[in-house]
């Protein structure tokens, strides 16, 4: 719920800024109408940057790795009991 409030607050602030720029003569009228498109493109670039940084700095989790290996071993045992050949491609 807190994230929704933050996002809505940000959208209201950006909308207020945009409407203020439309009403004033600080920016040319033709360029002011393109601001939402620039914002959406910038938001997409920011999202891609955050995903890239997250992938480059992906933390290793040894405890989670051990749990995953345990799950894999349990699945192999289960398949052996069912008579499924796990080595065939």
Secondary structure, DSSP 8 states (H G I E B T S, - for coil): -HHHHHHHHHHHHHHHHHHHHHHSSSS-HHHHTTHHHHHHHHHHHHHHHHHHHHHHT----HHHHHHHHHHHHHHHHHHHHHT--SS--
